[in-house]
Amino acid sequence: MSGHFDCIVIGAGAVGTAAAYHLATRGHKVVALDPHPPGHDKGSSHGDTRIIRLVYFEHPDYVPLLKRAFTLWQELDDRSDTALFTQTGILQSGPREGKVIAGMRQAAETYGLLIEPLTATDVANTYPGFHLRDGDEALFDPNGGILAVEDCVRNHAYFATAAGASINVGERAMQWQEKDGQVQVVTEAGNYTADRLIVSPGAWAPGLLPATRRYIHLLRKSLFWFDASDDTYDLNKGSPVFLFEHGPHAFYGFPVIDDKGIKVADHQNGLPLAVPEQLDRHVDPDELEAASLFLRNHLPRAGHQLNHHTTCMYTMSDDGHFIVDRYPGTDHVYFAAGLSGHGFKFATILGEVLADLAIDGRTEHPIDFLSISRFLGHS
């Protein structure tokens, strides 16, 4: 297939389908290209669930984007036949001066956000399945919740298509260039031209966005589901999502939603990965041991039978923050890369931002802190 479009989107994952959705619903002719169907398990956006939270410890500047993201996710949820967003609140714990607790307090103070401090006794009484380490603090963000990751991607794709977008599966973008005011994309199946290009490649960023190659690297990440033993951790019993900072680890997880059990993963660490195609899907015994130890220390009522395991990828930027900008040396090519393992919750707002940039060359959303300029000129 080939043709001319207002905008081409390379990568029909979380951000790419959102960008196609926002472009198509504004009346633009758009095609999104990807080797795999929306909601696939070959990249970073799979594994049933992702956390969304408002009091953002990574950096307060994400909060305005998150406020819009919550609105957009709710709008998508309202249109969908399936539940995409479930508000549970999120319980977060760690040392007072650690990255999580100190960062949450800073974000809450900067934007006047509600957080609830909890003592160890409060946690034991309110959430009896959880245990704090001596000396650690806990904060509860009532806005936290769960996004159904594959269903979110598929719904963005579905409604993009319903608005006139083409989602072309089985087409890997081999190369692209901007020439004579037009963008040209060559895939395994055909050639495309457009007035604008959006690149949202996930773990394939080093090949498709060579200007970012020096500033990003890939990590293999494991997701584990353990037996719950009883209903203490059931979603329907009021168990929240959670994130506990503990030394070099920051384990996060989800209450029991289905028969897989309690889902946990380490937001820190991970195994270096050269290219996405080399992703090892086997259980790493050291990662499994660390996850089991976390359960023993902080979720003492949980069982320790491993029910399910999968792997995904983090595309890490050097500073852990996203890179969202016009591609260097081009006039009409925009990209999002280096989402560093915390980008899915922003997918719909990043799609809106990229649509703004592609249409107008600018956006009203505050993204200056995500510019690639922070890396350029540095060795």
C-alpha positions as CSV (number, residue, x, y, z in Angstrom):
1,M,0.0,0.0,0.0
2,S,1.1,3.6,-0.6
3,G,-0.3,7.0,-0.8
4,H,-0.1,10.6,0.4
5,F,-1.4,11.7,3.8
6,D,-1.6,14.8,6.0
7,C,0.4,12.9,8.6
8,I,2.2,9.6,8.9
9,V,2.6,8.0,12.3
10,I,5.5,5.5,12.7
11,G,4.6,3.2,15.5
12,A,1.1,2.2,16.4
13,G,1.7,1.5,20.1
14,A,0.4,3.5,23.1
15,V,1.5,6.9,21.9
16,G,1.1,6.3,18.2
17,T,-2.5,5.1,18.3
18,A,-3.3,8.1,20.6
19,A,-1.7,10.5,18.1
20,A,-3.6,8.9,15.2
21,Y,-6.8,9.2,17.3
22,H,-6.3,12.9,18.0
23,L,-5.4,13.7,14.4
24,A,-8.2,11.7,12.8
25,T,-10.9,13.2,15.2
26,R,-9.7,16.6,14.1
27,G,-10.4,15.7,10.5
28,H,-6.9,14.9,9.2
29,K,-6.0,12.1,6.8
30,V,-3.6,9.9,8.8
31,V,-2.0,6.5,8.5
32,A,-0.2,4.7,11.4
33,L,2.4,2.0,10.5
34,D,3.5,-0.9,12.7
35,P,4.7,-4.4,12.2
36,H,2.4,-5.6,15.0
37,P,-1.3,-5.1,15.8
38,P,-2.3,-2.7,18.5
39,G,-2.1,-4.2,21.9
40,H,0.7,-6.7,21.0
41,D,3.2,-8.1,23.5
42,K,6.4,-7.4,21.6
43,G,7.1,-3.9,23.0
44,S,6.4,-2.0,26.2
45,S,2.6,-1.7,26.5
46,H,1.3,-5.0,27.6
47,G,0.9,-7.1,30.7
48,D,-2.8,-6.3,31.5
49,T,-2.3,-3.2,33.7
50,R,-0.5,0.1,34.2
51,I,-0.6,2.5,37.1
52,I,-1.8,6.1,36.7
53,R,-1.1,8.6,39.5
54,L,-1.3,12.3,40.0
55,V,1.1,13.3,42.8
56,Y,4.1,12.6,40.6
57,F,7.4,12.0,42.4
58,E,9.5,11.9,39.3
59,H,9.1,15.7,38.7
60,P,6.4,18.2,39.5
61,D,6.4,19.5,35.9
62,Y,4.6,16.3,34.9
63,V,1.5,17.2,36.9
64,P,-0.2,19.6,34.4
65,L,0.2,17.0,31.7
66,L,-1.2,14.3,34.1
67,K,-4.3,16.5,34.8
68,R,-5.1,16.5,31.1
69,A,-4.2,12.8,30.8
70,F,-6.7,11.9,33.5
71,T,-9.4,13.9,31.5
72,L,-8.5,12.2,28.2
73,W,-8.4,8.7,29.7
74,Q,-11.8,9.3,31.3
75,E,-13.2,10.5,27.9
76,L,-11.9,7.4,26.2
77,D,-13.2,5.2,29.0
78,D,-16.7,6.8,28.5
79,R,-16.6,5.9,24.8
80,S,-15.4,2.4,25.3
81,D,-17.5,-0.8,25.8
82,T,-14.9,-2.0,28.3
83,A,-13.6,-0.4,31.5
84,L,-10.2,1.3,30.8
85,F,-9.7,3.2,34.0
86,T,-10.4,2.1,37.5
87,Q,-9.7,4.5,40.4
88,T,-8.2,2.7,43.4
89,G,-5.9,5.2,45.0
90,I,-2.2,4.4,45.3
91,L,-0.3,3.6,48.5
92,Q,3.3,4.7,48.3
93,S,6.1,4.2,50.9
94,G,9.8,4.7,51.4
95,P,12.3,6.7,53.4
96,R,11.3,10.3,54.3
97,E,14.2,11.7,52.2
98,G,13.9,9.1,49.5
99,K,13.0,9.8,45.9
100,V,9.3,8.7,46.2
101,I,8.2,10.4,49.4
102,A,10.2,13.6,49.0
103,G,9.2,13.8,45.4
104,M,5.5,13.3,46.2
105,R,5.6,16.0,48.8
106,Q,7.3,18.4,46.4
107,A,4.7,17.8,43.7
108,A,1.8,18.1,46.2
109,E,3.2,21.4,47.6
110,T,3.9,22.8,44.1
111,Y,0.4,22.1,42.8
112,G,-1.7,22.0,45.9
113,L,-2.5,18.3,45.5
114,L,-4.2,16.1,48.1
115,I,-2.1,13.4,49.7
116,E,-2.8,11.6,53.0
117,P,0.1,10.8,55.3
118,L,-0.2,7.4,56.9
119,T,1.7,5.9,59.9
120,A,2.6,2.3,60.1
121,T,-0.5,1.8,62.4
122,D,-2.7,3.6,59.9
123,V,-1.5,1.3,57.1
124,A,-2.0,-1.8,59.3
125,N,-5.6,-0.7,60.1
126,T,-6.7,0.6,56.7
127,Y,-4.7,-1.8,54.4
128,P,-4.0,-4.8,56.6
129,G,-2.2,-6.7,53.8
130,F,0.6,-4.2,53.7
131,H,3.6,-3.7,56.1
132,L,6.0,-0.7,56.3
133,R,9.6,-1.0,57.2
134,D,10.7,0.6,60.5
135,G,11.4,4.3,59.8
136,D,9.6,4.4,56.4
137,E,6.7,6.8,55.7
138,A,3.6,6.2,53.6
139,L,1.5,8.6,51.5
140,F,-1.8,7.8,49.9
141,D,-2.8,9.5,46.6
142,P,-6.6,9.0,46.2
143,N,-6.3,9.8,42.4
144,G,-4.2,6.7,41.7
145,G,-5.7,3.9,39.7
146,I,-5.4,1.3,37.0
147,L,-5.3,1.5,33.2
148,A,-6.1,-1.6,31.2
149,V,-3.1,-1.3,29.0
150,E,-3.9,-3.4,25.9
151,D,-7.5,-2.3,25.9
152,C,-6.4,1.3,26.0
153,V,-4.2,0.9,23.0
154,R,-6.8,-1.0,21.1
155,N,-9.5,1.5,21.8
156,H,-7.3,4.4,20.7
157,A,-6.8,2.4,17.5
158,Y,-10.5,1.6,17.1
159,F,-11.7,5.1,17.5
160,A,-8.9,6.5,15.3
161,T,-10.1,4.1,12.6
162,A,-13.7,5.0,13.2
163,A,-12.7,8.7,12.6
164,G,-11.0,7.8,9.3
165,A,-7.5,6.9,10.2
166,S,-5.7,3.9,8.6
167,I,-3.8,1.6,11.0
168,N,-1.6,-0.5,8.7
169,V,-0.4,-3.6,10.5
170,G,2.5,-5.7,9.1
171,E,4.4,-2.6,7.8
172,R,7.7,-2.0,9.4
173,A,9.1,1.4,8.6
174,M,12.6,0.9,7.1
175,Q,13.6,4.5,6.6
176,W,12.2,8.0,6.4
177,Q,13.4,11.4,5.2
178,E,12.2,14.9,4.8
179,K,12.8,16.3,1.3
180,D,11.4,19.3,-0.6
181,G,8.9,20.1,2.1
182,Q,7.5,16.5,2.1
183,V,8.1,13.5,4.3
184,Q,8.8,10.2,2.7
185,V,8.5,6.8,4.5
186,V,9.6,3.5,3.1
187,T,8.1,0.3,4.6
188,E,8.5,-3.3,3.8
189,A,5.2,-3.1,1.9
190,G,5.2,0.3,0.2
191,N,6.1,4.0,0.0
192,Y,4.3,6.8,1.7
193,T,4.4,10.6,1.5
194,A,2.9,13.1,3.9
195,D,3.1,16.8,4.9
196,R,4.0,15.8,8.5
197,L,5.5,12.8,10.3
198,I,5.2,11.6,13.9
199,V,7.6,9.0,15.2
200,S,6.6,7.1,18.3
201,P,8.9,4.0,18.1
202,G,9.2,2.8,21.6
203,A,12.1,0.5,22.0
204,W,12.9,0.8,18.2
205,A,13.9,4.5,18.8
206,P,17.7,4.0,18.3
207,G,17.2,2.8,14.7
208,L,14.4,5.2,13.7
209,L,15.6,8.3,15.6
210,P,19.4,8.2,15.4
211,A,19.8,11.6,16.9
212,T,18.5,10.2,20.2
213,R,20.8,7.1,20.1
214,R,23.4,8.6,22.4
215,Y,20.8,9.5,25.1
216,I,18.7,6.4,25.4
217,H,19.2,2.7,26.2
218,L,17.0,-0.4,26.6
219,L,16.2,-2.4,29.7
220,R,14.5,-5.7,29.9
221,K,11.9,-5.7,32.7
222,S,10.0,-8.6,34.3
223,L,6.4,-8.6,35.5
224,F,5.4,-11.3,38.1
225,W,2.0,-12.5,39.3
226,F,1.9,-14.3,42.6
227,D,-0.8,-16.3,44.4
228,A,-2.8,-14.2,46.8
229,S,-3.7,-16.9,49.4
230,D,-6.9,-15.0,50.5
231,D,-9.0,-12.0,49.5
232,T,-6.9,-9.4,51.4
233,Y,-5.5,-8.1,48.2
234,D,-8.6,-8.2,46.0
235,L,-9.5,-5.1,44.0
236,N,-13.2,-5.6,45.0
237,K,-12.2,-5.6,48.7
238,G,-10.6,-2.1,48.3
239,S,-7.0,-3.0,47.9
240,P,-5.1,-0.2,46.2
241,V,-2.3,-0.2,43.7
242,F,1.1,0.4,45.5
243,L,4.7,1.5,45.1
244,F,7.3,0.9,47.8
245,E,10.8,2.3,47.6
246,H,13.2,-0.1,49.3
247,G,17.0,0.4,48.9
248,P,17.9,0.0,45.2
249,H,14.4,-1.3,44.4
250,A,11.1,0.4,43.8
251,F,8.5,-2.3,43.6
252,Y,5.1,-1.5,42.4
253,G,2.0,-3.6,42.0
254,F,-1.7,-4.2,41.6
255,P,-4.4,-5.8,43.6
256,V,-5.9,-9.1,42.4
257,I,-8.1,-8.5,39.4
258,D,-8.3,-12.0,37.9
259,D,-7.0,-15.5,38.6
260,K,-3.4,-14.5,37.9
261,G,-3.1,-13.0,41.4
262,I,-1.0,-10.1,42.7
263,K,1.1,-8.4,40.1
264,V,4.5,-6.9,41.1
265,A,7.5,-5.5,39.3
266,D,10.6,-3.6,40.1
267,H,10.6,-0.1,38.6
268,Q,14.3,0.2,39.1
269,N,17.1,-2.1,37.8
270,G,16.5,-4.3,34.8
271,L,18.8,-6.1,32.4
272,P,20.5,-4.3,29.6
273,L,19.2,-5.1,26.1
274,A,20.9,-4.4,22.8
275,V,17.9,-4.5,20.5
276,P,14.2,-5.3,21.0
277,E,14.4,-8.5,18.9
278,Q,16.7,-10.0,21.5
279,L,14.2,-9.7,24.4
280,D,14.7,-12.8,26.6
281,R,11.3,-13.9,28.0
282,H,12.6,-16.4,30.5
283,V,12.3,-15.9,34.3
284,D,15.5,-14.5,35.7
285,P,16.1,-16.2,39.1
286,D,17.6,-13.1,40.7
287,E,14.7,-10.9,39.7
288,L,12.2,-13.6,41.0
289,E,14.1,-13.8,44.3
290,A,14.0,-10.0,44.7
291,A,10.2,-9.9,44.0
292,S,9.6,-12.7,46.4
293,L,11.6,-11.0,49.1
294,F,9.6,-7.8,48.5
295,L,6.4,-9.7,49.1
296,R,7.7,-11.3,52.3
297,N,8.7,-7.9,53.7
298,H,5.8,-5.7,52.6
299,L,2.8,-7.9,51.6
300,P,3.1,-10.6,54.3
301,R,-0.3,-12.2,53.6
302,A,0.5,-12.9,50.0
303,G,1.4,-16.3,48.8
304,H,4.6,-17.1,47.1
305,Q,3.5,-19.3,44.2
306,L,4.5,-17.7,40.9
307,N,1.4,-17.9,38.7
308,H,2.5,-15.9,35.6
309,H,5.4,-14.0,34.2
310,T,6.1,-11.8,31.2
311,T,8.7,-9.3,30.1
312,C,8.6,-5.9,28.5
313,M,11.0,-3.1,27.8
314,Y,11.9,0.3,29.2
315,T,13.4,2.7,26.7
316,M,15.4,4.8,29.2
317,S,16.6,8.3,28.6
318,D,19.8,9.3,30.3
319,D,17.9,11.4,32.9
320,G,14.8,9.3,33.1
321,H,12.6,11.9,31.6
322,F,10.7,11.8,28.2
323,I,12.1,13.3,25.0
324,V,9.3,15.0,23.1
325,D,10.2,17.5,20.4
326,R,10.7,18.3,16.8
327,Y,13.4,16.1,15.4
328,P,16.7,17.9,15.0
329,G,17.4,19.2,11.5
330,T,13.8,18.8,10.2
331,D,10.8,21.1,9.8
332,H,7.9,18.8,10.0
333,V,8.9,15.7,11.9
334,Y,8.0,15.3,15.6
335,F,8.7,12.5,18.0
336,A,8.3,11.0,21.5
337,A,11.0,8.7,22.8
338,G,12.7,7.6,26.0
339,L,9.6,7.3,28.1
340,S,11.7,5.5,30.6
341,G,9.2,3.1,32.0
342,H,6.7,5.7,33.3
343,G,5.2,6.9,30.0
344,F,2.1,4.8,29.4
345,K,-0.1,6.9,31.7
346,F,0.8,9.9,29.5
347,A,0.0,8.2,26.2
348,T,-3.2,10.0,25.5
349,I,-1.8,13.5,26.4
350,L,1.4,12.7,24.4
351,G,-0.8,11.8,21.4
352,E,-2.6,15.1,21.8
353,V,0.7,17.0,22.1
354,L,2.1,15.3,19.0
355,A,-1.1,16.0,17.0
356,D,-0.8,19.7,18.1
357,L,2.8,19.8,16.9
358,A,2.1,18.1,13.6
359,I,-0.8,20.4,12.8
360,D,0.4,23.8,14.2
361,G,4.1,23.3,15.0
362,R,3.4,24.2,18.6
363,T,1.3,23.1,21.6
364,E,-0.2,24.9,24.6
365,H,0.8,22.0,26.9
366,P,3.9,22.6,29.0
367,I,6.5,20.3,27.4
368,D,9.6,22.5,27.3
369,F,11.2,20.5,30.1
370,L,11.0,17.4,27.8
371,S,12.9,19.0,24.9
372,I,15.9,17.2,23.3
373,S,17.8,20.4,23.7
374,R,18.8,19.4,27.2
375,F,21.1,16.8,25.8
376,L,22.4,18.5,22.7
377,G,25.9,19.9,23.1
378,H,26.7,17.5,25.9
379,S,29.2,14.6,25.5
